[in-house]
Amino acid sequence: MTQTPLSTFYEGIEALSDRLFSAGALDWAEALTAAKRGGSTSGEILSSIGIVLRNLAESPELRRCQVEEEVARLQVECESLCNGGGH
């Protein structure tokens, strides 16, 4: 089965959530998981994930958990997907 940009992005979100959980940032891990599961369309899901990523990027937890590069990459991917890339 061929990976799509959207499925690759979702896998990245799951990996980030796992890293945050392991680092003790349970609220952030849960927020990402809830955003991924909470929408009925990919547009809604991407919008929700984008908000969580933006808030995480502005949080002190970002540096403490050492996920700066991962969050920045996922923000770019999310924006690209929201703008029609990967469909």
C-alpha positions in Angstrom: 0.0 0.0 0.0 1.4 3.4 -1.0 1.9 6.0 1.7 0.1 9.3 1.0 1.4 12.6 2.4 -1.7 12.6 4.7 -1.0 9.1 6.1 2.6 10.0 6.6 1.6 13.2 8.4 -0.7 11.2 10.7 2.1 8.8 11.5 4.3 11.7 12.4 1.6 13.0 14.7 1.4 9.6 16.4 5.2 9.5 16.8 5.2 13.0 18.3 2.4 12.1 20.6 4.4 9.0 21.8 7.5 11.1 22.4 5.5 13.7 24.4 3.9 11.0 26.4 7.3 9.4 27.1 8.7 12.8 28.2 5.8 13.3 30.7 3.9 15.9 28.6 0.7 13.9 28.9 -1.6 16.9 28.2 0.1 17.6 24.9 0.1 13.9 23.9 -3.6 13.7 24.7 -4.4 17.0 22.8 -2.7 15.7 19.7 -4.5 12.4 19.9 -7.9 14.1 20.5 -7.3 16.4 17.6 -6.5 13.5 15.3 -9.6 11.6 16.3 -11.9 14.5 16.8 -12.9 15.6 13.3 -15.2 14.1 10.7 -13.2 15.4 7.7 -9.5 15.6 7.0 -9.9 19.4 6.9 -11.3 19.5 10.4 -8.7 17.2 11.7 -5.8 19.1 10.1 -7.2 22.4 11.4 -7.4 21.0 15.0 -3.9 19.4 14.8 -2.6 22.7 13.4 -3.9 24.6 16.4 -2.4 22.1 18.8 1.0 22.2 17.0 1.0 26.0 17.1 0.2 26.1 20.8 2.8 23.5 21.5 5.4 25.5 19.5 4.8 28.4 21.8 4.9 26.3 25.0 7.9 25.8 27.3 7.2 22.0 27.0 8.6 22.2 23.4 12.2 22.7 24.5 11.9 20.6 27.6 10.7 17.6 25.5 13.3 18.3 22.8 10.7 18.2 20.0 11.4 21.6 18.3 12.4 20.2 14.9 9.7 17.6 14.8 7.0 20.2 15.7 8.4 22.7 13.1 8.4 20.0 10.4 4.9 18.8 11.2 3.6 22.4 11.2 5.0 22.9 7.6 3.4 19.5 6.5 0.1 20.5 8.1 0.0 23.8 6.4 0.9 22.2 3.0 -1.9 19.6 3.5 -4.4 22.3 4.5 -3.5 24.1 1.3 -4.3 21.1 -0.8 -0.9 19.4 -1.0 -0.9 15.7 -0.9 -4.5 15.0 -2.0 
